[in-house]
Amino acid sequence: MNATYGRCAVNERLVSIGKREIFISEFGRGPTVLMLHGGGPGASGVSNYSRNIEALAACYRVLVPDMPGYGKSTKGIDQSDPFGDLAQSMLGLLDALKIRRAHVVGNSLGGACALRMAIERPEAVGRLVLMGPGGVNTTRAIPTAGLRRLLGYYKGDGPTRDKLATFVRGDLVYDARDVTDAIIDERFRASIDPEVVASPPLRGPRGMPKVRLIDFTRDDRLKAVQTPTLVLWGIEDKVNRASGAKTLAKIMSNCDVHLYSKTGHWVQWERADEFNAMVTTFLAQDTSVGAVN
């Protein structure tokens, strides 16, 4: 379906990947950039990147999917290897669209998915941009309060608007003044979709997968990743600790890091202008991703 998003034309459609239907929104022309959203309750692709799509679509073909388990895509994630399951779906999406190589931008859960894509099929990934990615030191420290709230959202008394507001305003951002009631309402409605409630995409510790599958620092394959990588992390991140940035830079041979003061888990939202400029410049250095009109 063709429509508009801000000043951008958008093509929205479902793409079949095996037994799944993946909803994607496509903007702009040029080298392909795949943007993967975070895993908080009610998350979706376009909402996660509402302050970035227009800027990047001026130079790139921007693909923004709802990952499995979220938005308008098929629900359910393989809990025995969630990052791997998501990565295979997103690699399958590139295959279905006949995209040989793409830059991949990932926030939180989307960052973990992006990293796993680079591990599994490095030739498919041009450059990586990771914002507070999941799966870094997660089994080496007590989980943060924000991560506990994320994983516990569907437990206890179940999903409520108050729990969602506390998570978004208290854990995702440093300064919550721009987080409107409309944003909270939209995410809460998405979080109580009966299919999501029946099979939450992110769950707590019961039935946890093998540690190396949820903590990249325990996966020896990470050392072999040569993909040029830019890690952007808010120092005040309450979901994934900013110390993970240094860990990735130490393990990955082509990894640059930028830390943002007075910024939480949503770097791309809280520091949108700087994010857009930095990412555009970083991706422009790589011509291995061809343009598709």
N, C-alpha and C positions, 0 to 999 in steps of 0.2 A: 504494500500500500504506500503510495507516495503522499507525502504531507510536508509540513514545514515545522522547523524547530528553531525559534528565534529568527535569525536571518538565513538559516540553512535549510536547504531541501533535505528531506529524510525519506529513505525507502525502508519501510518496516515489513518484515516477513518472517515466516517460520521456515527453518531448514531442518530436514530430517537427517539425524545422525544415529544410525542403528535404530534402536527402539525409542529414541528420544526425539522430541521436537524442540529445537533451540530457537528462541525468538531473538532476532537481531534488528538493530537500527543502524542504517548506513548513511554516512554523510561525506560530502566532499569528493575530491579526486586526487590521485597521485599515489605515491608509495603507501602501502597498507599499514595502518596502525590498529592493532587489536587492543581494546581497553577493557580490562577485567575488574569488576567491582568487588567490594568487600562482602563479608559474610554476616553482618549484623542482621537482626530481625527486620524484615520488611525491605531489605536492600534490593536494588535492581540496577541495571546498567546505566541507563540515561540519568536517573536521579543521582547516582554516585558522581557523575561527571558533568553535572549541569553547568558548571562554571568553566569548563575546559573544551567542550566539544566544538564550539564555534571557532575558537582560536586555532585549534589543531586542524580543523577541516579546511582552513584557508590554504593549507599546504599538503594535506594528506587525505587519503581515503580512510576514513575513521569507521571502524566496525565496533559497535557496542552491543554485545550480547547480554541477555539475562542468563547467567550460568545455570546449569542444572540445579534444581531445588529452589529457584528464585523466580520472581516476576511471572512472565508468561511462558516460561519454559517448563518442560516436563519436570515434575517433582521427584525427589528421592536421590540420594547420593550413597555410594558404596562406603559404608562406615568402616570397613576393614582397611581402606586406603583412600581416604577422601581426596587428598591432593592429586593422587594418581588418576582417580576416576575423572576429576574435573579436567586434568591436563589432557587425558585421552579424548574427552569430548571436544575440547577446544582445538586440538590438533585435527580431530575429525571434521570440525567446522571449516578449518582452512582447506582441508582436502576437498570437502564438498563444494567449496567455492572456487576450487582450482587455484588456490593461492600457494605458491611454492615456498615463499618466505615473507615474513611480516615482522615488524617491530611489535613488541608486546609491552603494554603498560599495565601494572597490576597493583591494586590497593588491598592490603591486608590479606584476606583469603585469596583474592585475585592475584596478589603478589606471590603467594605460595604456589598457586596454579601456574603462574608464569615461570617461576624458577623450575618447577617440575617439567614444564614443557622444554626448557633449555637443556635439562638433564637427559630427558628421554629422546629428544630429536633436535639436537643443536643446529642442524642445517636448516630448520624451519624458522628459526628465530634470528632476526637481524640484530637488534639491540633490545636490551631490557631496561625498563624503568620500574623501580619497586618503591612503593610508599608504605612504610611500616609493615612489611610483609609478615605473614604468619609463618610458623614453622622454624623459627630461629631461636635456639636456646629454650624451647618450650618444655623440654623434659629435664632441664638442668636448674630450674628455679621454681619457686612457688608461683602459681599463676597470678597475674595481676588481678586487682579487684574488677577492672573493666572486663577482662576475659571471663572471669567467673560469672559476671552478670550476663554476658553474651551467652555462655554455655548453659546458664540456668534459666534463661528466659521462659522456656516452655515447661519448666518444672514447678513444683509447689502449687500455687494457686493458678498456674497457667499464665498465658500472655495477658497483660493489661496495658492500658495506655500510660499509666503512671510509670510502670517498669520501663516501657519503651522510651518515655521522655527522660527518665533518669539516665538511661544508657546513652542516648544521643547527645543530650545537653551536658551530661556530666563526664562522659567517657570518650566521646568521639572528637570533641572540640575543646580548645582552651578557653575561648570566649564564645559563650552561647547566645549572645545578643542577636545574632543574625538567624538563629534557628527558630523559624516561625512555627506557630501552631499548625499551619497548613502542612509543613514538612512532617511534623509529628503525626498528624492525622493520616497523611498518605501512607507513611511507613506502617502505622498501626493497622490500617485496613489490609495492607499486603501481608502483614505478619499473622493475621487470623484467618487467612485462606484455609478452608477445611483440609485441603490436600497437604498444606505445609504443616498444620497442627498435627496431622496424622503421621507425618514423616519429616520432622525438623531436619534441615540440612546440616546444622552443627549441633552436636549434643555434648553432654558431659562425659565424665570418665568411664562410665559403664561400657564395656565392649570396646575399649580403646585398641587401635591398631598397634603394630610393632613400632617401637620408639623411633627407629630410623625412618619410618614413613611419615612421621609427624614432626620430626626435628631434623632439619637439613644438616645441622652440625654433626649428626651421627650417621650421615650418609656419605660414604667415601667418594661417591660420584661427584659431589659438589666441587671437589678440588680440580676436577678435569674440565669444568665449564670455562670456556674461553670467551663466551659471549660478552661483548662490551656492556657493562652494567652501570646504571646510575641509581644509587640508593638515596632516597629523600625521606627524612624522618623528623617528626616533630619531637623536640626534647621533652615536651610535657605529655607525650603519648601515654595514656592510661590503660591501653589495651595490650599493645606489644612494646616491650621496653626498647628505648632508643639505643641501648647498649648493643642491640642486635646489629646495628649499622657497622660498628667496629668489627664485630665478629665476621660479617660477610666480607668486609674489605680485607681481613686477614686471611681468609680461606680462598677467596676468588681472586685470580691473578689480574683481571681486567675490571676491577670494581672501584668506582669513585663514589664518594659519600658527601652529602650536604645535609647538615643539621639546621633546623629552623627553631629559633627561640620563640617562646610564647606561642607555641603551636602544638596541637594535639595529634590525634590519629588521622585526621582528614587534611593532610598537607595540601592536596589538590583543591580543596574547598576553601580552607582558611588563608592560604597564600597563593590564590589562583593566578594572579598576574605574574608573579615570580615563577611559579610552576610552569605556566604556559610558555614563557620565554625560555626557561632553562631546558625544558623538554624539546621544544622545537629546535633549539640550537644543537642539542645533543644528538637528536635523530638525524639532523641534516648532515652530520659528518660521515654517515654511512650510505653509500650508494648501491649496496648489494640488494636492497629491496626495490624491485622495479615498480614503476607506475602502472596502475590498471585503471583505465577510464571506464 
